[in-house]
Amino acid sequence: QVQLVESGGGLVQTGGSLRLSCAASGRPFSSYAMGWFRQAPGKQRELVAAITSGGSTNYEGRFTISRDNAKNTVYLQMNSLKPEDTAVYYCAARHSWSREYEYWGQGTQVTVAS
């Protein structure tokens, strides 16, 4: 198994930026595809960014996902934040051959205020 711990959340003003980190341990990190999800009050959990074990991403825009395999860490750079970005953000891992995310972190709160 792999254990995931998110950090970097907090309170930020509209238009500001945050960089979330997800530290992994327990198994070789480079073998996993990674994703960032979020869940806001009254909404379903949604995928906001994903990255393969090889570093390929399929999301563009205000949020950028990246990984540093040497540090066993995946990042989510969030720019131009809006109040609707307020949510609990979760890091997740899946095996490269699967589309299902199997391992999850505890989440970190992001609050965007005017």
N, C-alpha and C positions, 0 to 999 in steps of 0.2 A: 504494500500500500504506500501511498504518498500522503503526507500531512501538509496542509496549506494554512498559512496565517496571513491575513490581510492587514495592512496598515496604511496610514496616510490620509484617512478621511478627516473631516472636520467641517467647520463653518467657513463659508467663503461668500463674498459679495457677487452679485450678478456681474458677469463679464470677467470674473477672475479665473484662475487656473488652480488645479490640484493634480498631483501625481500620486496615484495609488501604487502600492507595492504588494506583492504576494510572494512570500518566502516558502519554498518547498523543501521537504526533507522526507527521508524514509526509503526512497527508491531513486534510481537514476532519473533526474529531471528531464534530460534531453529526449527521452523516449515518449513523452506525453505531448499531446496537443492541449492547448490551454484556452480558456475563455473567461471573460468578465461578464457577469450578469448583474442586473439590478432589480429591486422590487420596491415600488413606491406604495404608500398607503392606498388601499382600494384597487390596486392593479395586480396583474399577474407578473410573475418573474419573467424577464425578457433578456435575451442575449444582446449585448451591446458591442462586443468585439471578440474576435477569435484569432488564434495564431497556431499554425501547425508546428510539428516538431522540427521542420526545416526552416521555419521563420516566415512562411507565407501568410499573409493576412487577407481578409475579404471584407474589411470595413474601412471606409474613408470618411473624412469629415472632421468634426471637432474633437473626436476621441481617437487616440492612437495607441495600439497595443504593441508591446515589444517584449523581448526576453533576453536575458543574459544567462546563458547556461553555465558559465563559469561561476556565477553567484547563486545559481539555483533560484532565480527570481524572475517573475514576470511583472510588467508595469502597465499601468493605464494612465496615459497623459490626457487630461481633460482640460480643454481650453474653451473660452467664451461661454462659461457656465450660465445656465438659466435656472430660474426657480423650479421648472418642471424636471430638472435633473436631480432634484432632491430624492434620495432613496437610500436603501441599504445596498451596498455593492458587494458582490460575492466573487471570489476567485474559484475556478473549477478546473479540473483536469480530466482528460479522457485518454484512453489508448488510441494510438494513431489509426488503428483499423476499425474503430467504433465511432459512431456518431453520438453516442450517449455519454454524457458527463457523469462520471462515477464518483469522483472525490470532490469535496467542497470545503471551503474555509468557513469561518464563523461569521464573516461579514464585517463591513466597516461603514459607518454612517457618513453620508455626504449631505450637507444642508446648504442650499444656496438661497441667500436672502438679498433683498434689495438694499 
